[in-house]
Structures are given as structure tokens and as C-alpha cells.
Amino acid sequence: MTFIDAAAQSRSLRRAWRDLVEGFQRRELWLHLAWQDIKQRYRRSVLGPFWITIATGTTAVAMGLLYSKLFKLPLEEHLPYVTLGLIVWNLINASILEGADVFVANEGLIKQLPTPLSVHVYRLVWRQMILFAHNMIIFVIIAVIYPKPWSWTVLTVIPALGLIVLNAIWVSLCFGILATRYRDISPLLGSLVQLLFFMTPIIWNESTLQQQGAQDYARIVELNPLLHYLDIVRAPLLGADQELRHWIVVLVLTVVGWLVAAFAMRQYRARVPYWV
């Protein structure tokens, strides 16, 4: 690599970093746009975004009741488990699928409004966090009905959500850039995420596998990275013991993901307006 090439790459990396910093500094813009997205989606609706809460709550209760009977699990344990699993999964699912379309969906703004590309990613992630907060109302209601023995470890859900947000940002950056160049990525991710839903312990757990005599499958499930993201949020809210391995996997994936995002932003950030 020549000195000129190294200098050019260094400048590109600085521009990519500046894009992320300047995008975050324009938080008044993306905070407002995210809220407007929600208001526009539920325009002239009486309940507004609470329709998503109702739909998620109905699904969680129905699946919790059904699978607690099928797997012969106590309802007071399985219903909160399924509910939290669905709520966190909706956040992860939206970050991946909507993240892949984040730049394509904002084609008009990207071409007409000179803002950092990261503004659109921050907007997406903040919108999903607002919807996540709405959905958490369901868990609060269930936690009142079926109280859990919480301790101070429940506070670990705060850094856990912070890690989820950091991962949602790099996932949206990487898949957003990739799917802008290759439009087949978005439907491919849709199929893959749907498959991962059934391979992630949301409506089933390890005791379910033991009942079915599938203990060996539990080791295969560990290869699913979404399991670890799910557990660091769900375990403290259920009063369960924290497992260090989940945190280690998530931290490693966060670092690796941001390195990939830095490379993608350095190499392809300037091409996104042309690709959309």
C-alpha cells in the first residue's frame, strides 16, 4: 500500500467517524423525525401506537397459554418468559429488517437534504426504542399479576439495552449499505430472520428441550447469536441468574460489528446517494 493510498483511507475513516458524530449531534432532527414516523403511521387512529402494544400483548398471551399447556409448564413462569421474548425479539427483528431498508426508504431525504447518513439510522433505532417502551407496558401488567423476586441485578437491563442499541446501529449501517447496493439482501434477511425466530428460545426454553429428549440440540442453539442478545435483557427482568457467557458473546459481537461498520462506512458511505 502506497503512502497516498494510506492517506486516502485515513481521510475516508475520519469522514466516516465525522458522519456518525455529526449525525448524533443533530439529535433534534432524528428525534423529531422518529416521533413523526409514529404519528404518521397511526394518523387518525384513536389508540395510535398502542395498537402495536395490543397486538403484541394478544400474541404473547395466546402463545403463552398455548405453549404452557403443550409443554406442561407453569403459566406464571412461561407467560412472562414468552412476553419478554416477543418484546425483545420485535426490537431485534425491526432493527435487522427495517435497518436493511433504512437508506432505500429515505431516498428522497438522502438526495435532497444534505445530512449525515447516520441521521437516518439514529432515527430508525430511536423509533424502535419508542415502540419497545410501549410494548414494555404489557410486561409491567404481567409482572404485577405474576410478580418476580427481583434484586439489584435487575439494573443490568440498562447496560443490556445500551448494547442492544449499539448493535442495532451497526446492524442498520452494515445491512443498510449492503441492501442499497444489492436489493436481494432485504428479502433474504426476511427469510433468515423468520427462521431464526423458531430457533431462538422465545416460545420454548431449555426445560422444553429436556422434556422432548433433545438436550443435544441445546448446544446447537448456542450458535444462534440472537439467543445471547435476548438473554441479557430477559434474564434480569425475570429474576433469573445472569450468565457471563451471554455478556461475553454480545460484547465480542458488538466490537466485531462496529469494526465491520467502520469499514463499510469508510469504503461505501459516499456511494449510498448514488445507489439509492
C-alpha positions in Angstrom: 0.0 0.0 0.0 1.4 3.4 -1.0 1.5 6.4 1.2 -1.1 8.1 -0.9 -3.5 5.2 -0.6 -3.0 5.1 3.2 -3.6 8.8 3.5 -6.8 8.5 1.4 -8.1 5.7 3.6 -7.3 7.6 6.7 -9.3 10.6 5.4 -12.2 8.3 4.5 -12.1 6.8 8.0 -12.2 10.3 9.5 -15.1 11.2 7.3 -17.0 8.1 8.3 -16.4 8.9 12.0 -17.4 12.5 11.4 -20.6 11.3 9.8 -21.5 9.3 13.0 -20.6 12.2 15.3 -22.4 14.9 13.3 -25.4 12.7 12.9 -25.7 12.2 16.6 -25.3 15.9 17.2 -28.3 16.5 15.0 -30.5 14.6 17.5 -33.2 17.2 17.5 -33.8 16.3 13.8 -33.8 12.5 14.2 -35.8 12.6 17.5 -38.4 14.7 15.8 -38.5 12.6 12.6 -38.8 9.3 14.6 -41.8 10.7 16.5 -43.3 12.0 13.3 -43.0 8.5 11.8 -45.0 7.0 14.6 -47.6 9.8 14.4 -47.9 9.5 10.6 -48.3 5.7 10.8 -51.2 6.0 13.2 -52.7 9.1 11.9 -56.4 9.5 12.7 -56.2 6.4 15.0 -57.7 6.6 18.4 -55.1 4.3 20.1 -52.2 5.2 17.9 -49.0 3.2 18.6 -50.8 1.3 21.4 -52.3 -0.9 18.6 -48.8 -2.5 18.4 -48.9 -3.0 22.1 -52.3 -4.6 21.9 -51.3 -6.9 19.1 -48.0 -7.9 20.9 -49.9 -8.4 24.1 -52.6 -10.6 22.5 -50.0 -12.7 20.7 -47.9 -13.1 23.9 -50.9 -14.2 26.0 -52.2 -16.6 23.3 -48.8 -18.2 22.7 -48.0 -18.3 26.5 -51.3 -20.0 27.2 -51.0 -22.4 24.3 -47.4 -23.5 24.8 -47.6 -23.7 28.6 -50.3 -26.3 28.0 -48.4 -28.1 25.3 -45.1 -28.2 27.2 -46.8 -28.6 30.6 -45.1 -25.5 32.0 -46.4 -23.3 34.8 -48.3 -20.4 33.3 -46.9 -18.0 35.9 -43.4 -18.8 34.7 -43.9 -19.3 31.0 -46.2 -16.3 30.2 -43.7 -13.6 31.4 -40.9 -15.6 29.6 -42.8 -15.6 26.3 -43.9 -12.0 26.7 -40.5 -10.6 27.3 -39.1 -12.8 24.5 -41.6 -11.4 22.0 -41.0 -7.8 23.1 -37.2 -8.0 22.8 -37.5 -10.0 19.6 -39.6 -7.3 18.0 -36.9 -4.8 18.7 -34.2 -7.0 17.2 -36.3 -8.1 14.3 -37.2 -4.5 13.3 -33.5 -3.4 13.7 -32.5 -6.0 11.2 -35.3 -5.9 8.6 -36.0 -2.1 8.7 -32.3 -1.5 9.0 -31.8 -3.2 5.7 -34.2 -0.7 4.1 -33.2 2.4 6.0 -31.4 4.2 3.2 -33.8 3.0 0.4 -36.8 4.1 2.4 -35.2 7.6 2.9 -34.2 8.0 -0.8 -35.9 11.4 -1.0 -34.2 12.9 2.1 -30.8 11.5 1.2 -30.9 13.1 -2.2 -32.5 16.4 -1.2 -31.4 17.1 2.4 -27.6 17.3 3.0 -27.5 15.4 6.3 -25.1 12.7 7.6 -26.3 9.2 6.6 -26.2 8.2 10.3 -29.2 10.5 10.9 -31.5 8.0 9.2 -30.0 5.1 11.3 -30.4 7.0 14.6 -34.0 7.9 13.5 -34.8 4.2 12.9 -33.3 3.0 16.2 -35.0 5.7 18.3 -38.3 4.9 16.7 -37.9 1.2 17.6 -37.0 2.2 21.2 -40.2 4.2 21.5 -42.2 1.2 20.3 -40.2 -1.0 22.7 -41.2 1.2 25.6 -44.8 1.0 24.5 -44.6 -2.8 24.4 -43.0 -3.0 27.9 -46.3 -1.9 29.3 -47.5 -5.5 28.6 -44.7 -6.9 30.7 -45.4 -4.5 33.5 -49.0 -5.7 33.7 -48.0 -9.3 33.6 -45.3 -8.7 36.3 -48.0 -7.2 38.6 -50.1 -10.3 38.1 -47.2 -12.8 38.4 -44.6 -10.9 40.5 -40.9 -12.0 40.3 -38.3 -12.0 43.0 -36.3 -9.0 41.7 -33.0 -7.9 43.1 -30.4 -5.2 42.3 -29.3 -7.3 39.4 -32.4 -6.1 37.5 -30.4 -2.9 36.9 -28.2 -4.8 34.5 -31.0 -4.4 32.0 -29.9 -0.8 31.5 -26.4 -1.7 30.0 -28.1 -4.6 28.2 -30.4 -2.2 26.4 -27.4 0.0 25.7 -25.7 -2.9 24.0 -28.8 -3.7 22.0 -28.9 -0.1 20.8 -25.2 -0.1 19.8 -25.8 -3.3 17.9 -28.9 -2.0 16.2 -26.9 0.9 14.9 -24.1 -1.1 13.4 -26.5 -3.7 12.0 -28.5 -0.9 10.3 -25.4 0.7 8.9 -24.0 -2.6 7.5 -27.2 -4.1 6.2 -28.5 -0.7 5.0 -25.4 -0.1 2.9 -25.3 -3.7 1.6 -29.0 -3.8 0.8 -28.8 -0.5 -1.0 -26.2 -1.9 -3.4 -27.8 -5.4 -3.6 -31.6 -5.3 -3.3 -31.9 -9.0 -2.9 -30.4 -8.7 0.6 -33.7 -7.4 2.2 -36.0 -10.4 1.2 -33.1 -12.8 2.0 -32.9 -11.3 5.5 -36.6 -11.6 5.9 -36.5 -15.3 5.3 -33.4 -15.8 7.5 -34.9 -13.8 10.5 -38.1 -15.8 10.3 -36.2 -19.0 10.5 -34.2 -17.7 13.5 -37.4 -16.9 15.3 -38.1 -20.6 15.6 -34.5 -21.4 16.5 -34.4 -18.8 19.3 -35.8 -19.6 22.8 -38.8 -17.3 22.7 -41.8 -19.7 22.9 -39.7 -22.6 24.2 -36.8 -22.9 26.7 -34.2 -25.4 27.8 -36.6 -27.3 30.0 -38.8 -27.8 26.9 -35.8 -29.5 25.1 -35.2 -31.7 28.1 -38.8 -32.8 28.1 -38.6 -33.7 24.5 -35.3 -35.5 24.9 -33.4 -33.0 22.7 -30.6 -32.0 25.1 -28.0 -32.2 22.2 -30.0 -29.6 20.3 -29.4 -27.1 23.1 -25.7 -27.0 22.2 -26.6 -26.2 18.6 -28.9 -23.4 19.7 -25.9 -21.8 21.4 -24.6 -21.0 18.0 -27.5 -18.6 17.4 -26.2 -15.1 18.3 -29.7 -13.8 18.9 -30.0 -16.1 21.9 -27.4 -14.1 23.8 -28.9 -10.7 23.0 -32.2 -11.9 24.2 -31.0 -13.4 27.4 -29.0 -10.3 28.7 -32.3 -8.3 28.6 -34.8 -11.0 29.6 -32.9 -12.8 32.4 -32.6 -9.8 34.9 -36.3 -8.9 34.3 -37.4 -12.4 35.1 -35.2 -12.5 38.3 -33.1 -15.2 36.8 -29.3 -15.7 37.3 -27.0 -13.8 35.0 -24.8 -15.9 32.8 -21.4 -14.3 31.9 -21.1 -16.2 28.6 -24.0 -14.3 27.2 -22.4 -10.9 28.0 -19.1 -12.0 26.6 -20.6 -13.1 23.3 -22.6 -9.9 23.0 -19.6 -7.7 23.8 -17.4 -9.6 21.3 -20.1 -9.3 18.6 -20.5 -5.6 19.3 -16.8 -4.9 18.8 -16.6 -7.0 15.7 -19.8 -5.5 14.3 -18.6 -1.9 14.8 -15.3 -2.8 13.1 -17.2 -4.0 10.1 -19.5 -0.9 10.2 -16.4 1.3 10.3 -15.0 -0.5 7.2 -18.4 -0.2 5.4 -18.7 3.5 6.2 -15.2 4.2 5.1 -15.4 2.4 1.8 -19.0 2.9 0.7 -20.6 5.8 2.6 -20.1 8.2 -0.3 -21.7 5.8 -2.8 -25.0 5.4 -1.0 -26.7 8.5 -2.5 -25.9 7.1 -6.0 -27.1 3.6 -5.2 -30.5 4.7 -3.8 
